[in-house]
Amino acid sequence: MSVNKEENTKSSRYSYDVDEIFYSELIKRLPEWENGGKPVNKSIELECKALLFLEARLLDDGKFNDWLGLFTSKCLYWIPSTPGGGDPRKEVSIAFDDHRRLEDKVFWLQCDFAYAQTPRSRTSRIISNIEIFSCTKEEEVKIRSNFLIHEFRQGRTQTFAGWYGHRLHQQQGKWKIALKQVNLIDADQGHENLSFLL
């Protein structure tokens, strides 16, 4: 069955959550990572830390479907090539994936044709310096943390370091990841194909 150009354009438009409003909100809120904010109560702090540690373990264990389940349906996984973020409307990002693209990435990592991940990377990640702050919306918190990831593949070990910016939304009593911003300390330097999830 053929699909005319107009219908195809509409389909693409409705399939993605990343639009001009999304970009504008993302750029507008970038300074929040430097500003800190009001700390959350102890109960929320423990829940959020548990989510970060669970995410790290799922990635290290290669449980990518479970990892994807930690995200909201409208989400973003972003690795800027500009330290601190930059403007993805004007600059190339190392990764800029909404939920649909993450589904594709998870499928690719688990299929038999992901040659860049055959054999699969073994990773061990350390998360520290976790700061959790409330946001204007009660059902939202932001987390800034440092990370160190060791990756071993085909006899070679690499180290990746930087800081994460997580924005969590509470949905049906559970915290979910709406934004994961991976800020590599060497983001503006040349990188080989990052074929595993940071």
LINBELTA-V983599 format. One record per pair of residues at least 12 apart in sequence whose C-alpha atoms are under 8 Angstrom apart, sorted by the first residue. I is the first residue (numbers start at 1). J is the second residue. D is the distance in whole Angstrom. If there is no record, write none. Layout:
BEGIN
<<I:J:D> <I:J:D>>
END
This chain:
BEGIN
<<15:100:8> <16:98:7> <16:100:7> <17:74:6> <17:98:7> <18:98:7> <23:88:8> <23:89:7> <27:86:8> <27:87:7> <30:84:8> <30:85:7> <33:144:7> <33:165:7> <36:133:7> <37:133:5> <37:134:7> <37:135:8> <38:133:5> <38:134:6> <38:135:8> <39:132:6> <39:133:5> <39:134:6> <40:132:6> <40:133:6> <40:134:6> <45:132:7> <47:175:8> <48:132:8> <48:175:7> <49:130:8> <51:175:8> <53:127:8> <55:67:6> <55:70:8> <56:125:7> <59:123:8> <59:197:7> <60:122:7> <60:123:5> <60:124:6> <60:125:7> <64:106:6> <65:106:7> <68:102:7> <68:103:8> <68:106:8> <70:176:5> <70:177:6> <71:99:8> <71:176:5> <71:177:4> <71:178:6> <72:99:8> <72:169:8> <72:176:6> <72:177:6> <72:178:5> <73:99:6> <74:98:7> <74:99:6> <74:178:7> <75:98:6> <75:99:6> <75:177:7> <75:178:4> <75:179:6> <76:96:7> <76:97:6> <76:98:5> <76:99:7> <76:178:6> <76:179:5> <76:180:6> <76:181:8> <77:95:7> <77:96:6> <77:97:5> <77:98:6> <77:102:8> <77:179:6> <77:180:5> <77:181:6> <77:182:8> <78:93:7> <78:94:8> <78:95:5> <78:96:5> <78:97:6> <78:179:8> <78:180:6> <78:181:5> <78:182:6> <79:93:6> <79:94:5> <79:95:5> <79:96:6> <79:181:6> <79:182:5> <79:183:6> <79:184:8> <80:92:8> <80:93:5> <80:94:6> <80:95:7> <80:96:8> <80:181:8> <80:182:7> <80:183:7> <80:187:7> <81:93:5> <81:94:6> <81:187:5> <81:188:5> <81:189:8> <82:187:6> <82:188:5> <83:183:6> <83:184:7> <83:185:7> <83:186:8> <83:187:6> <83:188:7> <84:183:6> <85:183:7> <109:196:8> <116:195:6> <117:195:7> <117:196:7> <119:153:7> <119:154:7> <120:153:7> <121:151:6> <121:152:6> <121:153:5> <121:196:7> <122:151:6> <122:152:5> <122:153:6> <123:149:7> <123:150:6> <123:151:4> <123:152:6> <124:149:6> <124:150:5> <124:151:7> <125:147:7> <125:148:6> <125:149:4> <125:150:6> <126:147:6> <126:148:5> <126:149:6> <127:145:7> <127:146:6> <127:147:5> <127:148:7> <128:145:6> <128:146:5> <128:147:6> <129:144:8> <129:145:5> <129:146:6> <130:143:7> <130:144:6> <130:145:4> <130:146:7> <131:143:6> <131:144:5> <131:145:6> <132:144:7> <139:169:6> <139:170:5> <139:171:8> <140:167:7> <140:168:6> <140:169:5> <140:170:6> <141:167:6> <141:168:5> <141:169:7> <142:165:7> <142:166:6> <142:167:4> <142:168:6> <143:164:8> <143:165:6> <143:166:5> <143:167:6> <143:168:8> <144:163:7> <144:164:6> <144:165:5> <144:166:6> <145:163:5> <145:164:5> <145:165:7> <146:161:8> <146:162:6> <146:163:4> <146:164:6> <147:161:6> <147:162:6> <147:163:6> <147:164:7> <148:160:6> <148:161:5> <148:162:7> <149:161:6> <149:198:8> <160:184:7> <161:184:6> <161:185:6> <162:182:7> <162:183:5> <162:184:4> <162:185:5> <163:182:6> <163:183:5> <163:184:7> <163:185:8> <164:180:7> <164:181:6> <164:182:5> <164:183:6> <165:179:8> <165:180:6> <165:181:5> <165:182:7> <165:183:8> <166:178:8> <166:179:5> <166:180:5> <166:181:6> <167:179:5> <167:180:7> <182:198:7>>
END
